[in-house]
């Protein structure tokens, strides 16, 4: 009798172990599916605050939306790191944007414009801190053919290398309008 109880306990333990493994896989898969669903441009512009403001600007006349090569950078390409840890940190930071959506702090064009400089400065600081990581997923100062660049661009990129600058130091407003009230050194 005691031997059968021991066998039942082991079988129960194995069932619990396998149940835990399967539950973990399902939960992890569900979590990753949700994270990836929020990394789509359609998700980014699903609220009118983004669709009617920054997405509209980006899609009207920027090199990142329409260009001769047909390569398009989407919202997550520029605003969400590819590496898992950095991506999770960015997702947590983005919860402030959801808070803004829920509280209506940027739900009109006027409210958005009133907060635009603050939002832009926060994003510029993030990009500066990570050495414009998202830009560098596609662009690299080292791989640019400076001889094919216009003289001003060539000089600027050479100075950027020399001064250890990052993309966002010079390229604010490349995909979105610059906010009113920017400091002169940020322009």
Secondary structure, 3 states (H helix, E strand, C coil): CHHHHHHHHHHHHHHHHHHHHHHHHHHHHHHHHHHHHCCCHHHHCCCHHHHHHHHHHHHHHCCCCCCCCCCCCCHHHHHCCCCHHHHHHHHHHHHHHHHHHHHCCCCCHHHHHHHHHHHHHHHHHHHHHCCCHHHHCCCCHHHCCHHHCCHHHHHHHHHHHHCCCCHHHHCCCCCCCCCCCCCHHHC
